[in-house]
């Protein structure tokens, strides 16, 4: 039976909301001092910055605090010397704007998904839409992962060009922002982020596979 345009639109909203929700949940796994400190130690941020590990962690925790809670000053200093320069602090303000814009979008997606789940009451069309969104997201992540494996720098550059003003994110190797978060940091974090997204996509798809089917038309 043709579900009609309204059901089709609702299904698309469910699928898109599922994709955004999964990505947001995966990002939250890594947006914490425990992961960031561990990965900075792995990628040699202390050696690159010339700071001891404790100072690297303190500086990074301050940057994360300003990113998530604000105020977005990013004026952390070591020995009364600011760690980040003017351009670096301006870039972090831009990062915060993008971060909060995505957060608002993710919250909207979660609200849509939750309300449509209540409206659908476990019907098959809703579960199919969730499963379809999770599968499509997994396919996209696999494709992007394959591209990143052979051209990560180009992909990373394209991401910045899409979301940040031109010339605002190019820093020299001597930049403390680059040294605190070197390329290897982002490469390894991106790989694990992709793995978490794939795991969550599989979980959503499995959870959406159960439930009752919609009744078919009466043969009589």
N, C-alpha and C positions, 0 to 999 in steps of 0.2 A: 504494500500500500504506500502511495506517495505521502511522505510526512508533511509536505507543505512548506512554504517559504519560512514561516515563523519557526518551525522546528529546525529547519536547516540553519537559520541564523543563530538560534540558541545552541545548536551543536557546535557551530564554529566558535562561538563565545566560550563554550566549555573547553574546547580543544586548546584555544589560544591561552585561556586562563590557566589551564593545566601546565602548559609549557612554561609560562612566566613564573608560576608558583614553584615549579621544580627548580628552575635556575636560581631563584631567590633563596630557596632553602639550601641549595648547594653552596652558594656564595657565603651564607652565614656560617657554614662549617669552617671556613678559612679566615673569616674576619674576626680574629681573636689573637691576643698577645702570645698564647701558647704556640699556635702554629707558626706565626710570623717569627718569633724568636728561634724556634727550632730550625726553620728554613734559613734564617739569616746565619745561624751557626754553621749549617751545612754548606752554604755558598760563600763563606768567608767574608762576611760583611765587616767583621772587626779588622781583619788585615787590610781590607780596601780603604776603610775610613781612617785607620790609625787609632781608633778608640779601642779600649778594652771591651770585652763582651758585655759586662755589666752596663757600661755607658751606652753601648749600641742598643741594648734592650730598653734602657731608660728613655733614650731619645725617641726610639720607635714607639714606645708606649704613649709618649706625649703626642706624637704625630697622630697615632690612632685615636687618641682621646679627642683631639681637636677635629679629626675627620668625622667621628660619630656623634660626639656630644657638643663640640664647640667650646668656646667661640673659635672660629676658624682663623686663629692668628698664626699658628704653626711657627711660633717664635721661640721654640726650645733652644737653649744655649748650653754650651759646655765651656766652663771657665769664663763666663760672661761674654763669650763669643757666639753669635747666632750660628746655628748649624746650617740652616737653609738661607740662601740668598733671596733677594727680592723676587726674581723670576721664578725661583723654585716655590716660594710661598704662594705666589700668584697661581702657579699651576695646581698646587694642592687645593686652593680655593675652588678652582675649576673642577677638580676631581670630586670635591665635596658636593658641588652643584649637580654633577652627573649622578653621583651616588644617591643623593636624595631624590632626584627625579626618577631614577629607576625604583627606589624604595616606594615612592608614591604609586608608581605604575604597578608594582608588585602587590601592594596593599589593595589597590583597586581590583586586580586580578583575583586575589584571594577572596575578597568580598563577593565578587561576581560568582566565583566557583562555589562558595558556600551557600549563597542564596539560591543558585540554580540547583544545587544538590538537594536543598530543602524542597524546592518546587517539584523536582523530578521524582523524589521519594524512591530512589533506587531503580527507576525504570531503565529498560535496556538501552534506549537512545542516549541517555546520559552516560551510562557506563561505556558504551561504544565510543562516544565523543572523548571521554577521558583517556581511554585506551589508545584511540587514534592520535590524540595530541602527544601522549607519552612516546608512542612509536615514532612519530614524525620528528620529535625532538631528538630522540636517540639517533636517528638516521643523520640528521643535521650535524650532531656532535661528532659522529664517526667521520663524516665528510670533512668537517673543519679540522678534526684531529689529523687526518691524513694530509691535509694541506699544511698544517702547522709543522708536521714532521719534516717536511722538505723546504718550507719557507716560513718559519716562525717569525723571523725579523720583519719580513714584508707584511705578514698578517697583523703583527703587533703595531706596525707603523700605520697600516690602514685603519685599524681600530681608533688610534689617536686622531688621525685625520678626520674621521667621521664625527667625533665627539668633542674635540678641543680646537680652539682657534689655531690657525696656521702659525708655526714658529713659536708657539708657547710651550712646546714639550720637547724641544731639542736641547739637550744639555751635554756638556763635555764630560769626558770620563772622570774628570777631577771633581765633578758635582757630587756633593754629599748625598743628594737624593738618589743618584745613580749608584753610588757606592753602598748605600744602605739597602737598596733593592736592585741588585744586579740582574743582568739578563737571565742568568741561570735560575735565580729566584722565581722570576715570572714564568720561565719555561716549565719548571718542575711543578709549580703551583697550578699552572694551566692544565698540565697533564692529569694531576690528581682531581682538579675541578671537573674535568671531562669524565673521569672515572666515577665520581660521585653522582654527576648528572645521569650517567648511564644506569647506575645502580638505583637511583630514585625513579627513573623512568620505568625500569623493570618492575619495581615495587608498585608503582601506580597502575601499571598495565595489569599486573597480577591481581591486585585488589579490585580492579574494575571488571575482572572476568567473572566474578561470582554474581549472585543475586538472581532475581526472577526475570523471566522473559516476558515481554509484553504479549497479551493474548492476541491471537490471530483472528481473522474474520470468521464468523460463524458459518459453517458449511450449509446450514439450513437456510 
